[in-house]
């Protein structure tokens, strides 16, 4: 949250800026005996009011707390490019996964990779550490890959694509390494072709944001989800045999 101060004057009422750390104040908001405010974090380390040197009161500023609850706050990584605004209830969760801060390697769950860095450095890292999972361009097939997950570079953005076969069902989804609002600008088309080259099924979906984990996406069925009856059309000797391709495009 080091770069948030310039955003306070532009987006938030000045009364919500803590006089010590200059971050936005969230409930509980403490006051001194003269009515000056301070955030709860700074109150723990400050003995007297930084504005007038008066002692602190046990009274909270309930009116300002109500304003704070209705306010939309800028992300702490605003200066890095995140222009999203959030309520008190949601901003902490967002900042924990914001792609404009440091993020984990998109393959950390699959390759146990401990790398963590900025979004702009993801592809450089992946090409060195996981080249077999990297693709470029808006159309690709999973036959090009050594696994069921890919990091894809196209439209000047980075996407991750993952397919999973579980209990006779085939799941698939694409994420943008970006926010949900940015992801809504893109769609993905999945095409599943049988080994005979004739039968196929296609489905078009919106790309998901990076804050959503794969299991949540798959469990919600907001993804490619082919049930057992459909999948059986692609079985050869009780094994799935298919060509699975994905096309990314702008909405």
Buried (B, 14 or more C-beta within 10 A) or exposed (E): BEEBEEBBEEBBEEEBBBBBBBBBBBBEBBBBEEEBBBBBBBBEEBEEBEBEEBEBBEEBBEEBBEBBEEBEBBBBBBBBBBEBBBEBEEBEEBBEBBBBBEBBBBBEBBBEBEBEEBBEEBBEBBEEBBEEBBBEEBBBEBEEBEBBBBBBBBBEBBBBBBBBEEEBBBBBBBBBBBBBEBBBBBBBBBBBBBBEEEEBBEBEBBBBBBBBEBEEBBEEEBBBBBEEEBBEEBBEEEEBEBBBBBBBBEE
